[in-house]
């Protein structure tokens, strides 16, 4: 049992390091006739790992160190991005270097241009940044042509993609942003751990104090007898979380309400801590949907920050917003659909009640505490 708990903790902690600071870059390209122009935001921490930016070795990357490596940064990045119109290569060259802040740190910004042999109807992009160093890395693309915007994700499996340069249909934009929503919830471990913390007790119900009734191997809890109450509990939690984050996602994406990213990310980590602690020291054993709704409002701002990085197409703003939000829900339902039947089958076992429920909640709490300290106080506690 102790060994199983240790393995669970190790697996979750390993995932937490990747989840807290996922390796993403943000690529924006606009096609106009035979010319390409774009901007590429790449995390300084990833560039430092790849080519070594911290020349002083003090653990801090200064503007001077970045400025002194502009040519190296551009050469490294642009060698891993290719573009072609109708099969004819479009050589890319850097035109400007900047830095920018994203929700997970400082990014180098490369602005570039490309001249193609002639205008074309098909753009082929090849993306191979960091795939040799981190197979989990993703490139988030925003492609603009003739006033329309499309979104796509580059991964080792989709390193080369072709886009038809024509007026994108509303349905195409909807599907593009829906796909981004699914991917975001699947890689957003803080959102997933918050939901799991609320869902873990769904197959358990409070027992008499200090009692260990039939179907319970931990004091204070016993397994549900039927699937229906567990399903209803999960339905309430997921519905409340969905409604709440949809409200703030929409308000933030439309610019009605904005919050500092550091505050939002810290509050999300705090929500995970409190949700996990509630499993260990219950305060809200009933009506946990209210907790899901309250903290779901905060998580909506986190979703909005990713959507802002992708960019909302001005000609189909509402459609893209709805598509992204529905994508988040689809990704979320996939996770819940896998969790609930498994938890129900294992609900009476010591594996679930002691290792998964108690041990898992404790590990989640520790992980979220590290996230909170890093985000709130700008510390670096996890070494990737």
C-alpha positions in Angstrom: 0.0 0.0 0.0 2.8 2.4 0.9 4.6 1.5 -2.3 1.5 2.2 -4.3 1.0 5.6 -2.6 4.6 6.5 -3.3 4.2 5.6 -7.0 1.1 7.7 -7.2 2.8 10.6 -5.7 5.8 10.3 -7.9 3.7 10.1 -11.0 1.6 13.1 -10.1 4.6 15.2 -9.1 6.3 14.4 -12.4 3.2 15.4 -14.3 3.0 18.6 -12.2 6.3 19.8 -13.3 5.3 19.5 -17.0 1.8 20.7 -16.3 2.7 23.9 -14.5 5.0 25.2 -17.2 4.0 23.5 -20.5 6.3 24.1 -23.4 4.3 26.1 -25.9 5.1 28.7 -28.5 2.8 31.1 -30.1 3.1 31.6 -33.9 1.2 34.1 -35.9 1.4 34.3 -39.7 -0.3 36.5 -42.2 -0.3 35.8 -45.9 -0.8 38.7 -48.4 -0.1 37.8 -52.0 3.5 36.5 -52.3 4.5 37.8 -48.9 4.4 36.3 -45.4 4.8 38.2 -42.2 4.7 36.8 -38.7 5.5 36.9 -35.1 6.8 34.0 -33.0 6.7 34.0 -29.2 9.1 31.5 -27.7 9.6 30.9 -23.9 13.0 32.1 -22.7 13.3 29.1 -20.4 13.0 26.8 -23.4 15.5 28.7 -25.4 17.9 28.7 -22.5 17.6 25.0 -22.3 18.2 24.6 -26.0 21.0 27.1 -26.7 22.0 28.5 -23.3 21.0 32.2 -22.7 22.1 32.5 -19.1 25.8 33.3 -19.8 26.4 34.5 -16.2 25.1 31.2 -14.8 23.2 33.0 -12.0 19.8 31.5 -12.9 18.4 34.8 -14.2 18.1 35.7 -17.9 18.6 39.4 -18.4 17.6 41.6 -21.4 21.3 42.1 -22.1 21.9 38.4 -22.3 18.9 38.0 -24.7 19.9 41.0 -26.8 23.4 39.6 -27.2 22.0 36.3 -28.6 19.4 37.8 -31.0 21.1 36.3 -34.1 21.5 32.9 -32.4 17.9 32.9 -31.3 16.6 33.8 -34.8 18.9 31.3 -36.5 17.9 28.5 -34.1 14.2 29.2 -34.4 13.8 30.0 -38.1 15.9 26.9 -39.0 13.0 24.9 -37.5 10.2 26.6 -39.4 9.6 26.3 -43.1 7.0 27.8 -45.3 6.0 27.2 -49.0 3.3 28.5 -51.3 2.1 25.9 -53.8 5.3 23.9 -53.1 7.7 26.9 -53.7 9.8 27.7 -50.6 9.4 31.1 -48.9 12.7 31.9 -47.1 12.1 33.5 -43.7 14.3 36.2 -42.1 14.0 38.0 -38.8 13.1 41.7 -38.9 12.8 42.6 -35.2 13.4 41.2 -31.7 11.3 41.9 -28.6 10.3 40.3 -25.3 6.8 39.8 -23.9 5.2 38.4 -20.8 2.8 35.5 -21.0 1.0 33.8 -18.1 3.8 31.3 -17.6 6.8 33.6 -17.9 8.9 35.8 -20.3 9.0 35.0 -24.0 11.4 36.1 -26.7 9.5 37.6 -29.6 10.7 37.2 -33.2 9.1 39.2 -36.0 9.9 37.8 -39.4 9.0 38.1 -43.1 9.1 35.8 -46.1 9.1 36.4 -49.8 7.7 33.7 -52.1 8.2 33.2 -55.8 4.6 34.0 -56.5 1.1 34.1 -54.8 -0.4 30.7 -54.2 -3.5 29.0 -53.0 -1.9 26.5 -50.6 0.4 27.2 -47.7 2.5 24.4 -46.3 4.2 24.9 -42.9 6.8 22.7 -41.3 7.4 23.1 -37.6 10.1 21.3 -35.6 11.0 23.6 -32.7 12.1 21.7 -29.6 10.6 18.4 -30.7 14.0 16.8 -30.3 14.3 18.1 -26.8 10.7 17.9 -25.6 8.2 15.6 -27.4 5.4 17.3 -25.4 6.1 20.7 -26.9 3.3 22.3 -28.9 3.2 25.2 -31.4 0.0 27.2 -31.4 -0.6 28.8 -34.8 -2.8 31.7 -35.7 -3.0 32.0 -39.5 -4.6 35.1 -41.1 -5.5 35.4 -44.8 -8.0 37.7 -46.6 -9.4 38.9 -43.3 -10.1 35.5 -41.8 -8.4 33.7 -39.0 -7.6 30.0 -38.5 -6.0 28.2 -35.6 -4.0 25.0 -35.5 -1.6 23.1 -33.2 1.8 21.7 -34.2 3.1 18.6 -32.4 5.6 15.9 -33.3 2.6 14.0 -34.9 1.4 17.1 -36.9 4.7 18.8 -37.6 3.8 19.5 -41.2 0.4 20.9 -42.1 -1.1 22.3 -45.3 -3.7 25.1 -45.3 -5.9 26.1 -48.2 -5.8 29.9 -48.6 -9.4 30.6 -49.2 -12.1 32.3 -47.3 -12.5 30.2 -44.2 -16.1 29.1 -43.5 -17.7 29.8 -40.2 -17.9 26.1 -39.6 -14.1 25.7 -40.2 -13.4 28.5 -37.7 -15.8 26.9 -35.2 -14.0 23.5 -35.5 -10.6 25.1 -35.3 -11.3 26.8 -32.0 -13.2 23.8 -30.6 -10.2 21.7 -31.2 -8.1 24.3 -29.3 -10.5 24.1 -26.4 -10.3 20.3 -26.2 -6.5 20.4 -26.2 -6.3 23.2 -23.6 -8.4 21.3 -21.0 -6.4 18.1 -21.6 -3.0 19.8 -20.9 -4.3 22.1 -18.2 -3.4 20.0 -15.2 -4.4 22.6 -12.7 -8.0 22.6 -14.1 -8.0 18.8 -14.2 -6.7 18.4 -10.6 -9.3 20.9 -9.4 -12.1 18.9 -11.0 -10.7 15.6 -9.8 -10.5 16.9 -6.2 -14.2 17.6 -6.4 -15.1 14.4 -8.1 -13.1 12.0 -5.9 -15.7 11.9 -3.1 -18.6 11.4 -5.6 -18.6 7.7 -5.1 -18.5 8.1 -1.3 -20.9 9.5 1.2 -20.4 10.8 4.7 -20.8 8.1 7.4 -21.4 8.5 11.1 -18.5 10.2 12.9 -15.7 7.8 13.9 -17.6 4.9 12.3 -16.4 2.5 9.7 -19.7 1.1 8.2 -20.1 -1.6 5.6 -18.4 -0.5 2.4 -16.0 1.8 4.1 -12.3 1.3 4.9 -11.6 4.8 6.1 -13.4 6.6 9.0 -16.1 9.0 8.1 -16.8 7.7 4.7 -18.6 4.8 3.1 -19.2 3.8 -0.5 -22.4 4.6 -2.3 -24.7 1.7 -2.9 -25.9 2.7 -6.3 -24.5 4.5 -9.3 -27.3 7.0 -9.6 -26.4 9.3 -6.6 -22.7 9.3 -7.8 -23.8 10.3 -11.3 -26.1 13.0 -10.0 -23.3 14.4 -7.8 -20.9 14.5 -10.8 -23.5 16.1 -13.0 -24.1 18.9 -10.5 -20.4 19.6 -10.1 -19.6 19.6 -13.8 -22.6 21.7 -14.7 -21.8 24.3 -12.0 -18.2 24.4 -13.1 -19.1 24.7 -16.7 -21.7 27.5 -16.2 -19.3 29.5 -14.0 -16.2 29.3 -16.2 -18.3 30.0 -19.3 -19.5 33.3 -17.8 -16.0 34.6 -16.9 -14.4 33.2 -20.1 -16.9 35.1 -22.2 -16.6 38.3 -20.2 -12.8 38.2 -20.2 -12.4 37.2 -23.9 -14.7 40.1 -24.9 -12.8 42.5 -22.8 -15.6 43.3 -20.3 -13.6 42.2 -17.3 -9.8 41.7 -17.1 -7.7 40.5 -14.2 -3.9 40.4 -13.8 -2.6 37.0 -15.0 -0.5 36.5 -11.9 -3.6 37.0 -9.7 -5.7 34.6 -11.8 -3.1 31.8 -11.9 -2.4 32.1 -8.2 -6.1 31.9 -7.4 -6.5 28.8 -9.6 -3.7 27.1 -7.7 -5.4 28.1 -4.4 -8.7 26.7 -5.6 -6.9 23.3 -6.2 -5.4 23.4 -2.6 -8.8 24.1 -1.0 -10.7 21.5 -3.0 -8.1 18.8 -2.1 -8.0 19.9 1.5 -11.8 19.5 1.7 -11.3 15.8 1.0 -8.9 15.4 3.9 -10.7 17.8 6.3 -14.3 18.0 5.1 -16.1 21.3 5.4 -18.3 20.9 2.3 -19.5 17.3 2.2 -22.7 18.3 0.6 -23.5 20.8 -2.1 -20.0 20.8 -3.5 -21.4 22.1 -6.7 -21.4 25.5 -5.0 -17.6 25.2 -4.5 -17.3 24.2 -8.2 -19.3 27.2 -9.3 -17.4 29.7 -7.0 -14.0 28.6 -8.2 -15.1 28.0 -11.7 -15.5 31.7 -12.1 -11.7 32.0 -11.5 -10.8 29.2 -13.8 -12.7 31.0 -16.6 -10.2 33.8 -16.5 -7.4 31.2 -17.0 -9.2 29.8 -20.1 -9.5 33.3 -21.4 -5.8 34.0 -21.2 -5.1 31.0 -23.6 -7.8 32.1 -25.9 -6.3 35.6 -26.0 -2.9 34.1 -27.0 -4.6 32.3 -29.9 -6.5 35.4 -31.0 -10.2 35.8 -31.7 -11.1 36.3 -35.3 -12.9 39.7 -35.6 -15.2 38.4 -38.3 -16.4 35.5 -36.3 -15.7 36.4 -32.7 -18.8 34.9 -31.1 -18.5 31.7 -33.1 -14.9 31.2 -32.1 -15.7 31.9 -28.5 -18.5 29.4 -28.4 -16.4 26.8 -30.3 -13.5 27.1 -27.8 -15.8 26.9 -24.8 -17.6 23.8 -26.2 -14.2 22.3 -26.9 -13.3 22.8 -23.3 -16.6 21.0 -22.3 -15.9 18.1 -24.7 -12.4 17.6 -23.3 -13.8 17.9 -19.7 -16.6 15.3 -20.4 -14.0 12.9 -21.8 -12.1 13.0 -18.5 -15.2 12.7 -16.4 -16.5 9.8 -18.5 -13.2 7.9 -17.9 -13.1 8.7 -14.2 -16.6 8.0 -12.9 -17.1 4.4 -14.0 -13.6 3.5 -12.8 -14.1 5.2 -9.5 -17.5 3.5 -9.0 -16.1 0.0 -9.7 -13.2 0.6 -7.2 -15.2 2.6 -4.6 -15.3 -0.2 -1.9 -11.6 -1.0 -2.1 -8.7 0.2 0.0 -6.9 1.1 -3.2 -9.5 3.7 -4.0 -10.4 4.9 -0.5 -6.9 5.1 1.0 -4.5 5.4 -2.0 -6.6 7.3 -4.6 -8.9 9.3 -2.4 -6.8 10.1 0.7 -3.3 9.7 -0.9 -4.3 11.4 -4.1 -5.9 14.3 -2.4 -2.8 14.8 -0.3 -0.5 14.7 -3.3 -2.7 17.1 -5.2 -2.6 19.5 -2.3 1.2 19.5 -2.2 1.5 20.0 -5.9 -1.0 22.9 -5.9 0.8 24.5 -2.9 4.0 24.5 -5.0 2.2 26.1 -7.9 0.7 28.7 -5.6 4.0 29.7 -4.1 5.6 29.9 -7.5 2.8 31.9 -9.0 2.1 34.2 -6.1 5.7 35.0 -5.1 7.4 34.6 -8.5 9.5 31.7 -7.3 11.0 28.7 -9.1 10.6 25.6 -6.9 10.2 23.0 -9.6 13.2 22.3 -11.8 12.2 21.1 -15.2 
